[in-house]
Amino acid sequence: MEHQHIYDKNGKQICCSLEEKINQKTVHHSDDDGHDHDHSSKEKSTFQMFLPAIISFVLLIVAICFDNYFTQSWFTGWIRIAWYIVAYIPVGIPVVKEALESIRKGDVFSEFLLMSIATIGAFAIAEFPEGVAVMLFYAIGEIFQTLAVQRAKANIKSLLDQRPDEVTILENNVAKTIKASLAKIGDIIQLKAGEKLGLDGELLSDTASFNTAALTGESKPDTKTKGETVLAGMINLNSVCQVKVTTAYTDSKLSKILEMVQDATAKKAPTELFIRKFAKIYTPIVVLLAILICVVPMLFVADYQFRDWLYRALVFLVISCPCALVISIPLGYFGGIGAASKNGILFKGSNFLDVMATVQNAVMDKTGTMTEGVFKVQEVVFNSDFNKDEILQMVNVLESQSTHPVATAIHQFVGNIDSAIQLKDVEEISGHGLKANINGKELLVGNFKLMDKFSIAYDIDPTSIVYTLIAVAYDKKFVGYLTIADSIKEDAQITIDKLKALGIKTTMLSGDKNTVVQFVAQKLGITNAFGDLLPEDKVNKVKEIIAKNETVAFVGDGVNDAPVVALSNVGIAMGGLGSDATIETADVVIQDDKPSKIPIAINIGKQTKKIVWQNIILAFSVKAIVLVLGAGGLATMWEAVFADVGVALLAILNAVRIQRMKF
């Protein structure tokens, strides 16, 4: 039997370190961040990564001592040159190889070419220590960049081991360990305390406590009861429990989460795309300017010295290297995605971080988004001409055709389904309700718009009742109604208060009864609220806001929310109770269904954008100043090193700050 990971109650793996885990498992997907450095860091330890730089540094220090402090008679001529060349090789050859490889791929003006020309040029004018030092500091900077990228990816990469490779299933009451991918729908998984569930399923045991941190970012234990859904990635905290598999391995929520996270880096933010395009134009211009700096003064300067102007040109090249921008900006966005994942929020691309930072309107559904989505029947008001129990049984059978929370509430209230009742011509009328034929007579169950649609006369005013109403008609006659109530989520008020503090306008759109929607909106302090809406009505309301050139984030969970989620500037889905269609369509997924994560997602977007622009301004400002000094002969290679590697490191340190922030 292969090694199986065991976790403590906080979801921390206690059998393997994170470093071992990353080295053991690697998902091959595109991390195309525009910075195509092949550090092979996944196979190297930190010491191995630094070893070439250490060798180069020792040889350089010894050579500088021989040159200036402990002069050696033999350390001259070709011996001295050879020593510096040997010091250059460990850090220089990988960069030269990268430059040649980039040229072979058609990317001629890469930062590797700039560094190669600058350092080899320094050797050509006998500036050996500076040639080695520039490449050494550049190599050290690259290593720190690689470590920073690894750190930024750690939150996301840790997800790769959230899904166990193996599960223990019961066959004829005999435990058998198989590959999780081979488990079939209907199999019974036996889950021991400390083990992580490999597939989505239904809990068969009476109760079980789970750590849901892998899916929601919350370490607070979640107690499930028999019949409730449990998801892949949840850790069993107490005694052995049994789970019946209900979803294929590749279709589990966790599998989809992994796919979303892995694909996120492929969707670039406009700022990131601009910088990549800018670097492709900027670098050839810089090379041309360096040549002009070296050659043009020959025509105007009386005491022109080729060596001096070549040195200035080489300094100019080193300063101009766009490394700080090209690495720190993708790293900033990746850090934002990682910070969001840590908080149970999934961004499907860095471009959505930018959009979230500019959101002006938060438009939300009511049921399942701002309310629990757990309905309970409060009262049944039927006309005495009808048999109440008989009609309820019919309603129960018809509602069993729907997955709507209202149907669940009715089923819980009425009880077991009467299999003797036969339905014909069952039809779901979007935004209205259900229709079917029973015993040759028409049964209608839905809202009062359904009654109007089929010209059913009723003698009550639906707007006078606050609760959600389910109207019933049988044989073309109005039977009566059921009242159903839903409770507001405990963090809904905090959500609205925080959104208002951010200056974001709030709107609630719901297909539920308008009196219920207005009641919830008034209680929470939501600015605008509209009820009795069909899916197309929600779309039209959002179109009205977008027409004012205002950015809209729509938050929903139901199938009928998918069109408006797709239309909005950024669609946010509730990932726990949310429908697969809405989650697939959404740009951002909140895994634990807590609306309070909406302002957190907006804050993460704002902080990410802020850090990215801080890095852009820092890099451009320092480089512009030192470029002018370099062209004027006032900056040496040492200032050039700071303008390149120093600024890159400062930008990286700034970029990783977002992962330490509390939201």
Secondary structure, DSSP 8 states (H G I E B T S, - for coil): ------B-TTS-BSSS-HHHHHHH---------S------TTTS-HHHHHHHHHHHHHHHHHHHHHHHTS--TTSSHHHHHHHHHHHHHHHHHHHHHHHHHHHHTT--S-HHHHHHHHHHHHHHTT-HHHHHHHHHHHHHHHHHHHHHHHHHHHHHHGGGGSS-SEEEEEETTEEEEEEGGG--TT-EEEE-TT-B--S-EEE-SSEEEEE-HHHHS--S-EEEETT-EE-TT-EE-SS-EEEEE-S-GGGSHHHHHHHHHHHHTTS--HHHHHHHHHHHHHHHHHHHHHHHHHHTHHHH-TT--HHHHHHHHHHHHHHH-THHHHHHHHHHHHHHHHHHHHTTEEES-HHHHHHHHT--EEEE-STTTTB----EEEEEEE-TTS-HHHHHHHHHHHHTT--SHHHHHHHHHH-S--TT---EEEEEETTTEEEEEETTEEEEEE-HHHHHHTT----S-GGG--SEEEEEEETTEEEEEEEEE--B-TTHHHHHHHHHHTT-EEEEE-SS-HHHHHHHHHHHT-SEEE-S--HHHHHHHHHHHHTTT--EEEEE-SGGGHHHHHHSSEEEEETTTS-HHHHHH-SEEETT--TTHHHHHHHHHHHHHHHHHHHHHHHHHHHHHHHHHHHTT---HHHHHIIIIIHHHHHHHHHGGGGT---
